[in-house]
């Protein structure tokens, strides 16, 4: 066989259950940490979910956050957040900032007059300033968007669960959905801990993670199902190990190609898409881990009914009865 | 190895060819776009072309396909608005308009119901107090007679109005079925009017869609800002013809109940007190044209539909010598005195117009007024430079991803990796061809979807190749191993992709805007990658195998 670049040896025989309590504990802990972080720190919702206005500014003068803030305080717009955006793809004299204005009382979207005032104020500080994007979402829509995002996640999980249940058995469906929840919660936890902006595109990313992770899990399950028929007397745990080992090389290959592509997106995709690319990148790593260590372990815990398993030769229901 | 049937191979190659040819225009986006624009302009002009248009037309050959992937707002720049139509406004107008009719039928029953008086009531509800409650039954029946049946599929047999008695009051409001029918009409009309107004500026492919019960999504590429778009659509433009009560110069004048004080557009400091309930509203106008009055001054002539004409005719007959106000956007355009009965439903608006004014007013009237007020729930402006930057970044990322994955596949699977790469190339072409064909919109997350597809598309091939390796290890003949590899990987590939497809479907259903764009590319990407991995590489492998007849296969 010609030379081949390999991520995993030709034939592996790793015992994936050796540290099952460690991985299980680790997963549990991370999930709990993620939920706590989410509950305590909250998510840094973008305007999609909290309403308000964001204005992206671009100028050839360096961004002076304090001066920007001072200029806008005069307008009495309530809560104003200004963050400078850094990106390696920016030109030398390209300075970008994101100005976020909280929703204004009594109006759905911010009026053009208000935006014009903001733009005028900022222009006095940075004459070269331009406004490549202005987005405004009213509180009514943002509330609905949160609800829709949650509905999407639940609907997708249910859809997947039903499909796996139909194609496999309920234990697989339960195992994979818990593994999915694990992936999603930890990813959300990371967004909470680092206070990364959480908006609609991140929901799309989470759903993609859902799709990817289940994809990975199903490949393992599919092999497991095949091997269960092939090795009818082998203990469940060993069949699982065998199945994961057999598919390991594929799992790593696919994860790496996907990560390579996402890595390119993360580095070269520009700052607008970075949060989205990051969420998927992180989720793919997590999804790969969970399909190897979480989903099937859960199936093992629940146990599979291998009713069609023939009894070992020489044994019958009475074989252990002393005659 | 048993080769695929000839017709299958031909079909597969045809699909590939379609993908490559269909995707090709996107490589020459600017040229093809100019060609398409010119072709559309020439067709609109009835076949006459300017020299520039002829030149633009020649930039892309006619015989090649010219469908392009739509670029989303986040890539092209433009404005996005989500408007909520206050459908309840229309209930109020409708119910208010019923008052004269209700009054008239009850008047005819005066000996049974006694005196009648309109009682205060919330918007959209008409409350009439009668002094003799004994006649309530007769009154209810008479008022119910004013309703007609609802003309929708679901509302068949139901009356348009709901009339109930509450003590001494008769309460009239629109029935649920009629409210729904009215909402539909209001939305349809708003959509149509917005479309006409946006079309006036001749921008390319605006999206104007109804969303849910009472919302309208408007996306216009290439427009400077959402504020501009809002101004173009106009938020409250309403045309009505109302009876004038009096004329005053006092801005603080009390108009009295059910009357309104409105300024005159062309007479400084003059205000009109008009009846709140219009005689005829702009919805009943069917045509408006700039013209000249008998003195040769610019004017606008107009024509009502049948119901409008009847109402207008009755009113003018009964009110000869009285002034009559034409109101646009809460301003009185003019208040001519009714000279004579106008039976035909057409008339002429005179005022101190210039020719431009009358032309513009005619356009405004023709385009119609929005039937109800709109609130803007979401406004987004994306500058074209930002979009161009994103396209550039996306291109670079896709290229780097493609090359890295290709190199990696060859390093891992050698010749078979190369086959997978050819399939990957065809896969990307198919995605673009499919997107162009269905008129899908490419958004920034959509590009991310393609990049993700590049990474994941090889997955099916990896599954097959790994399987072939396994089969080779148990010493099957190469041909048999390849065949088994494809066969045995199938169920994993199908299951894995269907589950991902489920999430893509959910994303498409609940997502809006860019998220939906991502769902489309993801969904199409799944279908095309399964196709290329299972069929395209297989055909390539078969051709290669029969050509080289290798004794051993290295995967």
Interface residues (C-beta under 8 A of the other chain):
Chain A: X1 X2 X4 X5 X6 X10 X11 X56 X89 X108 X109 X110 X112 X115 X116 X130 X131 X132 X133 X134 X135 X136 X137 X138 X140 X141 X148 X149 X151 X152 X155 X156 X159 X160 X163 X164 X167 X200 X201 X203 X204 X207 X208 X210 X211 X212 X214 X215 X216 X218 X219 X221 X222 X223 X226 X246 X247 X249 X250 X253 X254 X256 X257 X258 X259 X260 X261 X262 X263 X264 X265 X267 X268 X269 X270 X272 X273 X276 X277 X280
Chain B: X74 X82 X84 X225 X226 X227 X230 X231 X375 X376 X377 X378 X379 X380 X381 X382 X383 X385 X386 X389 X390 X393 X394 X396 X397 X398 X400 X401 X402 X404 X405 X408 X409 X411 X412 X413 X414 X444 X445 X447 X448 X451 X452 X454 X455 X456 X458 X459 X462 X463 X466 X470 X473 X488 X491 X492 X495 X496 X497 X498 X499 X500 X502 X503 X504 X505 X506 X507 X509 X510 X511 X512 X513 X514 X515 X518 X519 X522 X554
